[in-house]
């Protein structure tokens, strides 16, 4: 079983729950275990929130971009999610932010750390040739016993 979808969303806070609900609906319909679905939905929410907050082009990069892209693939026993924006991306020559834990009461700075904790494999970098940040992450899926689209 394979399912994939891609959204182009405005860089507005209201787009984050939209992407999250679409992912949760897809996974519920497919029969993915609710705990796995929840972990992926939190990771997706964090990646989208980062794109909304940091994903616009500065004046030095040609003005403000108003959109970002979310793509989700459920293929066999794995789900891959990618969130890409057209902002300035991560600083050239410096590695993407590492897995630094943040204080539990912190209001900001937890997104990439949470994604790394909730997913099995995480890649953080820049869109090749275009700039903009790309956050992609994979997770091995578990299925409900009654899953209608369970991987075979």
N, C-alpha and C positions, 0 to 999 in steps of 0.2 A: 504494500500500500504506500502510495506517495501522494502527498498534498503539498502544494505551495501557493503562496499568495504574496503580493507586494502592494504596499500602500505608499502613496506620496501624500504627506501630511503637512499642514501649515505649522510653523513653529509657534504654536500657541499651547498653553497649558491644557486646554480642553482636548487636545489630540491624544494625550497620554492615556486617559482611560478608554478612549475609543480603540486604540491599538491593543490594549490589555484585554478588553472584552472580546474583541475578535479572536485573539489567540485562545482565550479560555473557552469560547464557544466552539472553535475548531477542535480543540483537544477533547472537550466533553463529548462532542459528536463522534469523534474517532474512537473514544473509549480509553483515553490515556488516564492513568492513575491520578486522582485529584491532588495528591501531594506533589507529584512531579509537575503537574500543570500549574499549581500555585507557585512553586519555585521559579519556573520559567516566566510566569506572569510578573512576578516581582522584579526579576532581572530585566525583563523587557521594559517595565515601567521606569526603572533607573536609567537604562540606556536612552529611552525617549526623553526623559527629563533632562539628561545631559545635552541631547541634541537641541532641545528647545532653549535651554539656557545658554549654551556655548556655541551653537551651530551656525550662527549668522556670520556673514563676511563683515569685516571691519571696513572702514572707509579706505584703508590702505590696500584692501583686497577686492576692490570693485563694488562697494556698496553692500547692502543687506540682502541676504538670501532668505526667503520666507518659507522654505520647505525643507523637509528631510524625508528619508526613505526608510521604510521598515519592510524586510522580507523574511518570511518564515518558511522553512522546509521541514516537513515531517516525512522522513524517508526510511522505511524499514523500522529499525529500532532506535533511531536517533532523530532528534530535532535540532535544527540549526537556525539561529536567528541572527539577522544582521541589521544594524541601524547605522545609516550613513548620512552625514550632513555635508553641507558645502561651505562650512566655515573655514577658519584658518588652519584647522587641524592641530596636530601636536607639533611642537617646535622641532624644526629640522635639526638633525644631529644629536638630539636628546631622545632617549628611549621614552616610550609611553609610560604614564604613571604606573608605578609598581603596586604590589599588593600591600599597601600600608594600612593597618587597622586604624580606625578613628575612634575617639571617645564615644561611648554609647549615647550620650546626650547631645552630640554634635548635630547641628541643623543642616550642615552641608558637608560634602567631601566623602560621603559613604558609598556613593553609587558604584564606582568601579570595584571597590572592595566587596560589596554585596554581590555583584555579578560574579566575581571570581569565586566567592563562597558557594553560590547557588548552582553554578554550571560546572560541567566536567572539563571543558576545554574552552579557553578564552583567548581571543586575539584582539589586540587594540593597536591601531595604527592609522595611517592616512590613506585616503583614496588614491591609488596609483595614478600619477599624471594629472590629477584634477585638484588635489588638495582636499581639505575636509577630513573630518575624523570618521573612522569606521570602527565600530565595536561589533564583533561577532562572537557568538558563543554556542556551544553544543551541549546537549544533555542526552544521555541514554534514557530511553523511554521505558516505563513500566506500564502494563496494560491492565485494565479491569478484566475480570473473568468473562464478563458479558460484552466485551468490546466488539462492536460491529465491524470495525476496520482494522483489527489487530494484525500486526505484522506476522507474516508466516515464515 
